[in-house]
Amino acid sequence: MEREIIATLSSFLADEPCLTARRNLPISSLTGIRIGGNAALTLSPRDGGCLIRLLDRLSRGSIPYRVIGNGTNLIGPDAGYPGILVLTAGIDRVALSGSTLVAGAGAPLGRVIRRAMEAGLSGLEELAGIPGTVGGALYMNAGAYGRETSDALRYATVYHPASGEVTVKTPSSLGFGYRKSAIGEEGLIVLSAAFSLLPDEPGRIAERMNAVTKKRRESQPTDRPSAGSVFRRPSPDVPVGRLIADAGCAGWTEGGAAVSEKHAGFIVNQGGATESDVRRLTDRVRERVKERMGVDLVPEIEFLSDLPAYPTAKY
Ligand SMILES: Cc1cc2nc3c(=O)[nH]c(=O)nc-3n(C[C@H](O)[C@H](O)[C@H](O)COP(=O)(O)OP(=O)(O)OC[C@H]3O[C@@H](n4cnc5c(N)ncnc54)[C@H](O)[C@@H]3O)c2cc1C
């Protein structure tokens, strides 16, 4: 399979110097929790045009693939990934036009928020400290401290793998909800996003950013590799970490993975954790919370091996 794919792509790769191809890159180096065997092939386009040409080529060739941002919500497969991972890190342009900020899918959210703050533009600062990219943040409508990525979104430019179309979507057409969007549900790929921001004093924006970053440092195991909160909140007023701690799971371990004692909503990699360790621990926590608290937790983290590759072209 791998050989066949590379042979199919070889002339394309030779014609596209804007693309870096790597074989057998450890997925552990691509994920925040530092777990995962090797990816058969990773492709890293360096600009938006290159990304679109690549997606077109993959879709038309019926070659399965998955897009990865900063890997901060993902657990890599122990057995590695047999197909192609498209890495968006190079699509990181951030530009301002009046009070609209446009960012490439791979722009780190932290850099986007800082850039807005420096320009005296407010609207994203509660998201400071979320370690993902713009594409990953829209995919699951990342949020924190009462704010969601979609709140400030003006439009997103997306690629439809099944048709090869590039369209501009308004927030109302993207089905945003709590940690969900049509991007995830329909398998769309974010190319870039534009945010509508409001003028404010940079000093006041920075204060709000610092306040949420301090709260994170005090309440979350930010010094340990993790994939963030493992489960969604069962309802807006129920902090999931508290629920898991009350069920008695804080400090539980499986291999190198542990339920954080600082914030029981996080599973941290204490060294050498595997995908199977995280799966076992996640299952144990779910069972215990169901049994003791009567709540059925839904995972927020994603296991790369459970995710479908994008549908390929019918065009
Ligand atoms: C310490 C820590 C704290 C965190 N705190 C929060 C928090 O407060 N709130 C919160 O919501 N999350 C939080 N997270 C989780 C995570 O950072 C967010 O979900 C983030 O939005 C993921 O972005 P990413 O670029 O890392 O996505 P990835 O992990 O790379 O990918 C996640 C999913 O998005 C898809 N995806 C990535 N890029 C694109 C694209 N361009 N187009 C379409 N799909 C794409 C991937 O295929 C995958 O299915 C935290 C994580 C950590 C490690």
The ligand as an SDF file (V2000), in Angstrom:
LIG
                    3D

 53 58  0  0  0  0  0  0  0  0999 V2000
   -2.6830   21.2100   27.7990 C   0  0  0  0  0  0  0  0  0  0  0  0
   -3.8860   21.2220   26.8850 C   0  0  0  0  0  0  0  0  0  0  0  0
   -4.9490   22.0760   27.1550 C   0  0  0  0  0  0  0  0  0  0  0  0
   -6.0680   22.0910   26.3300 C   0  0  0  0  0  0  0  0  0  0  0  0
   -7.0880   22.9350   26.6370 N   0  0  0  0  0  0  0  0  0  0  0  0
   -8.1880   22.9720   25.8450 C   0  0  0  0  0  0  0  0  0  0  0  0
   -9.2740   23.8510   26.1480 C   0  0  0  0  0  0  0  0  0  0  0  0
   -9.2430   24.6160   27.0940 O   0  0  0  0  0  0  0  0  0  0  0  0
  -10.3420   23.8350   25.3220 N   0  0  0  0  0  0  0  0  0  0  0  0
  -10.4260   23.0140   24.2320 C   0  0  0  0  0  0  0  0  0  0  0  0
  -11.4340   23.0640   23.5230 O   0  0  0  0  0  0  0  0  0  0  0  0
   -9.4050   22.1740   23.9340 N   0  0  0  0  0  0  0  0  0  0  0  0
   -8.2950   22.1280   24.6970 C   0  0  0  0  0  0  0  0  0  0  0  0
   -7.2740   21.2740   24.3950 N   0  0  0  0  0  0  0  0  0  0  0  0
   -7.3970   20.3420   23.2500 C   0  0  0  0  0  0  0  0  0  0  0  0
   -6.7910   20.8490   21.9220 C   0  0  0  0  0  0  0  0  0  0  0  0
   -5.7380   21.7500   22.1230 O   0  0  0  0  0  0  0  0  0  0  0  0
   -7.8650   21.5130   21.0600 C   0  0  0  0  0  0  0  0  0  0  0  0
   -8.8710   20.5760   20.7370 O   0  0  0  0  0  0  0  0  0  0  0  0
   -7.2970   22.0680   19.7510 C   0  0  0  0  0  0  0  0  0  0  0  0
   -8.3080   22.7890   19.1060 O   0  0  0  0  0  0  0  0  0  0  0  0
   -6.7770   20.9700   18.8260 C   0  0  0  0  0  0  0  0  0  0  0  0
   -6.1140   21.6090   17.7440 O   0  0  0  0  0  0  0  0  0  0  0  0
   -4.9280   20.8460   16.9860 P   0  0  0  0  0  0  0  0  0  0  0  0
   -4.4330   21.7380   15.9060 O   0  0  0  0  0  0  0  0  0  0  0  0
   -3.9020   20.3710   17.9410 O   0  0  0  0  0  0  0  0  0  0  0  0
   -5.7400   19.6410   16.3590 O   0  0  0  0  0  0  0  0  0  0  0  0
   -5.2320   18.1380   16.1600 P   0  0  0  0  0  0  0  0  0  0  0  0
   -5.0700   17.4990   17.4990 O   0  0  0  0  0  0  0  0  0  0  0  0
   -4.0810   18.1090   15.2440 O   0  0  0  0  0  0  0  0  0  0  0  0
   -6.4660   17.4860   15.4240 O   0  0  0  0  0  0  0  0  0  0  0  0
   -7.7010   17.3310   16.0870 C   0  0  0  0  0  0  0  0  0  0  0  0
   -8.7620   17.0120   15.0330 C   0  0  0  0  0  0  0  0  0  0  0  0
   -8.8900   18.1410   14.1810 O   0  0  0  0  0  0  0  0  0  0  0  0
   -8.7230   17.7240   12.8120 C   0  0  0  0  0  0  0  0  0  0  0  0
   -8.0690   18.8420   12.1220 N   0  0  0  0  0  0  0  0  0  0  0  0
   -6.8770   19.4220   12.3990 C   0  0  0  0  0  0  0  0  0  0  0  0
   -6.6260   20.4270   11.5170 N   0  0  0  0  0  0  0  0  0  0  0  0
   -7.6960   20.4560   10.6760 C   0  0  0  0  0  0  0  0  0  0  0  0
   -8.0330   21.2400    9.5320 C   0  0  0  0  0  0  0  0  0  0  0  0
   -7.2210   22.1830    9.0550 N   0  0  0  0  0  0  0  0  0  0  0  0
   -9.2170   21.0120    8.9410 N   0  0  0  0  0  0  0  0  0  0  0  0
  -10.0610   20.0410    9.3840 C   0  0  0  0  0  0  0  0  0  0  0  0
   -9.7850   19.2400   10.4300 N   0  0  0  0  0  0  0  0  0  0  0  0
   -8.6120   19.4550   11.0650 C   0  0  0  0  0  0  0  0  0  0  0  0
   -7.8400   16.4810   12.8810 C   0  0  0  0  0  0  0  0  0  0  0  0
   -7.9800   15.6710   11.7320 O   0  0  0  0  0  0  0  0  0  0  0  0
   -8.3730   15.8230   14.1330 C   0  0  0  0  0  0  0  0  0  0  0  0
   -9.5520   15.1010   13.8430 O   0  0  0  0  0  0  0  0  0  0  0  0
   -6.1310   21.2360   25.2150 C   0  0  0  0  0  0  0  0  0  0  0  0
   -5.0560   20.3800   24.9380 C   0  0  0  0  0  0  0  0  0  0  0  0
   -3.9380   20.3670   25.7580 C   0  0  0  0  0  0  0  0  0  0  0  0
   -2.7970   19.4430   25.4390 C   0  0  0  0  0  0  0  0  0  0  0  0
  1  2  1  0
  2  3  1  0
  2 52  2  0
  3  4  2  0
  4  5  1  0
  4 50  1  0
  5  6  2  0
  6  7  1  0
  6 13  1  0
  7  8  2  0
  7  9  1  0
  9 10  1  0
 10 11  2  0
 10 12  1  0
 12 13  2  0
 13 14  1  0
 14 15  1  0
 14 50  1  0
 15 16  1  0
 16 17  1  0
 16 18  1  0
 18 19  1  0
 18 20  1  0
 20 21  1  0
 20 22  1  0
 22 23  1  0
 23 24  1  0
 24 25  2  0
 24 26  1  0
 24 27  1  0
 27 28  1  0
 28 29  2  0
 28 30  1  0
 28 31  1  0
 31 32  1  0
 32 33  1  0
 33 34  1  0
 33 48  1  0
 34 35  1  0
 35 36  1  0
 35 46  1  0
 36 37  1  0
 36 45  1  0
 37 38  2  0
 38 39  1  0
 39 40  1  0
 39 45  2  0
 40 41  1  0
 40 42  2  0
 42 43  1  0
 43 44  2  0
 44 45  1  0
 46 47  1  0
 46 48  1  0
 48 49  1  0
 50 51  2  0
 51 52  1  0
 52 53  1  0
M  END
$$$$
